[in-house]
């Protein structure tokens, strides 16, 4: 198991063919994607690239057989017809290969529109999709160098997916993101637990960071080198430390304050402070 864990962290490679070919060829479609200020680009452990519009993937890009290969969810191409059923009996939808050379500004705008209509919900309400909040934070803050970090290879820690990774003042931090209305921020009667899920989540993240801090540092040094080479970050210094304590960002989307809502916020603050959670509430 140890070898599998180490391989996951060491697999990311600044010299992978995809990254080298992008810097050499600089195709027109790539310039369109990196110059769109509503998109953000993440590097994945298998040396692929995901281009996101508020959490909806515009394209997952790889390099195979001397060419760039990209896939996108069929709904984002306007195909809403299910392709069979899943094992659970739900409608099955798939990812289709797309021709990147045909990408234009108009094509990208059409995909964005479909993502808004099919993936993002209630953007202007008090309960917007968390992905919308996440994407907005990433787009507006260049200190967020990665999103949706996954690690599922440690049975003691369990599966985890961390929302944001921030590098600021030469310190790298893992960040969990929650909307103020999220029920996991307080005791959940359905789970019959005295410990809210957010506390369990933050403790799990802290265990992961402490156990793998050396590997995490190596991984993000490589990721930053890739982003630097591709012109995806203005951060030039890769001499950073790892914050062993995860952070929590809560976004307050309430449009109108009531007594009950004030009490809820107060309860959440007390809970987080009692458990010594590093948090901030953004309006």
N, C-alpha and C positions, 0 to 999 in steps of 0.2 A: 504493500500500500504506500509505503514511503516513497518508492521510486515513481509511482503514479502521481503522487502529489507534487514531487519535485519536477516531473516532466511537464505538468500543467503550467507551472510558473516559468520554466526555462524555455518553453516552446516558442514564445514570442521572439521574433528575430528581426532586427533593423535591416538586415541584408536579404530578407525574403524577396522573392521575385516580384511580387505585386508592388511593393514599395519602390524597388529599384526601377521598374518599368514606368511607374507613374512619374517619377522625377525625370526620367530620360525622355519619355514621349510627350508628356504634358498634353493629353488629348483635350479637345474642346469641351467635351461633356464634363471633364474633371474641373476645368476652370469655371464652368457654370455652377457646379455644386459647391466649390469652396468659396465662391464669391457671393453666394446667396446668404444674406445675413439672417434668414429665418431657418437655416439648416445648421446642424452640427454633426460632426463626424467623430466616430469612436473607432479605436483599433481593438480588434479582438484577439484572444489567445491563439487562435489557429491562423494568425496572420492574414485575416480578412478585414474588410472595412464595412462598417454600417453607417449609412447616411440617414439621419433622422430629421423628421419634422414633428416636433413635440411628441416624441416617443413612437411615432409611426415611421416604419422603415421605408424610406424612399428607394433604397437599394442596398443589397448585401453584395459586396464586390469581392471577387477572387481573381486569381490569374492562373489559367489552365491552358495547356496546349498552345502556348505562345499567344494567348489572347485574354482580354479582360472579360470575365463572366459576371453577370449580375442577375439577381432574382428579386422579385417583389411580390407581395401578397396579391392574389388574383383580384380581390375587391378593389384594390387601388388602381387597377387597370380597367375597372368598370365591369368586371365579370362577377356577377352576384349569384350565379347558378352553382348550387352545391355539387361536389364531385363525389357522391356517395355518402356513406355514413361512417362515423368513428366507431371505435369499439364500444363506447358508451351510448351509441345510438344518436348522437348529435350530427347535424349537417357537417360535412367535411369540406374544408377549403384548403387550397394549396398555394404554393409559391411558383410563379412562372418566370422563366428566363426572359430577359428583355434585351433589346439591342441598344446599348448605350450610345452608339454613334447617331441614333435618331433623336437623342435628347435635345430639346430646345427649351428656352425659357417657358414657352407656352405649355410644353409637355409637363414640365416640373410643376407649374401652377395648377394644371389639371389634377395631377396626383395629390398635391396638397389639399385641394378642394375635396377630393374623395376621402382623404384621411380625416379631414374635419367632419365630414358627414357620416363616416362609418366607425371611426375609432375614438374620436374625442367627443365628449358629451358635456352639456351644461356649462360651457366655457364662461358664460356671463352670469351664472347663478352663484349661490353660496356654496354649492357642492361641485365645483369643476373637477374634471378628470385629473387624477394625480399626475398623469403623464404630461398634461398641459402645464401644470405648475412646474414640474421638473424641467421641461423643455424651456420654459420662460427663464428660469434661473440660470440654466446653462448658457443660453443665448446672451443674456445680459451680464454675465460674469465670467471673464476669461480665466479666473482662478480654478474653475471646475474643469479638470483635465480628463475626466472619464465619467461614465454613468453605467448603471446596471451591471456592476461587477458580480459575477457568479462564481461560487465555489461549492462543489457538492461531493468532494472526495474525502471527507473526514466524518466517519460515522459518529464519533463522540460529539462533534460540534453540530452536525446536521447540515442540511442544505441552507444556503444563504444567498441572498441577492441584495447587494448594498446599492442604494440609489445613486449617490454622488461621491466623487473623490475630489477633494480640494487640495490644491497646493498653494499655500500663502505663507509668506515670511519664512521660507525654507522649511516648512513643516507640512507633511502630507497627512491628511485626515480623511477617514471614512465617515460618510454622513448618511443618516437615515432621514427620509422626508415624510412628513405627514400633514394632511390637512386638518384644520382645527375641529372639523366635525367627525373625524375618524373615531369610531367606537373603541379602537384598541388603545386609546390614550387613557382610558379609565377601566375600572373593573368590568369584566364582561360576564354577566349573569349566566349567559348561555354556556360558557366554558366552565362555569362553576369553579372559578379560581379567585383566590385572594390576591394574586399577582397579575396585574394587567399585562397584556401581551407585549406592549412596548418595552417594559422592563426586561422581560425574558429575551426579547430581540436584542436589546442593547448589550446585555450580558453575554449573549452568544457572539456578537460581533467583537466584543472586547477579548474574549477567549481566542477567537480566530486571529486577531491582530497580534496579540502577545506571542502566540505559538508560531506564527509564520512571518514575523516582522522582517527577518533578514531576506527571505524570499520575496516578500512584498516590495521591499526597497529595490532589489535587483529587477523585478518585473517592471516597476514604474520608471526606473531609469531607462530601460529599453523602450518602453512606450513613449516616453518623452523624446528620446532620440528620433524615433519614427515620426512623431508629430512635428518636431523641429525640421527634419529633412523634407517633409511634405508641406511645410509652411502653415501648419495648423495651430501653432501656438507661438506666442511671443515670449514665453518663458525660456530663458537660455541657460539658467543654472540648474544642474541636476544634482548638486550637493545638498541634499535635504535629509531631514530626520523623519521618523515615523511617529505620529501621535498615537500612543498606545490606548488612548481613550476615544471611542467613537463619539461623534456629535449628533445631535438631533435638531433638525429644523422643522418648526411647526409654522405653517402658513395660515394666518387668520383671514379667512374669506368672508367673515360675517359682514353683511352690509348694514345691519341694524343691531344695536346692542340692547339686550334685555337683562333683567335681573338674573334669570336662569343661566343665561350665557355668561354673565360675569362670574357667577358661582362655578360654572363648569371650568372656565379658564383658571380661576383661583385654585380649584381642586387639582387640576393638571399640574400647575406650578408646584404646589405642595408635594404632590407625588414624586415629581422628577427631582426636586430638591432633597426630599427624604432619601431617595436612592442615589443621590450624588451624580445625576445625569447632566452632562454638559449640553445645554439646550439654548435655543433662542427662538423667539416668536416674531415672525415677520408679518407685517400688515400689507 
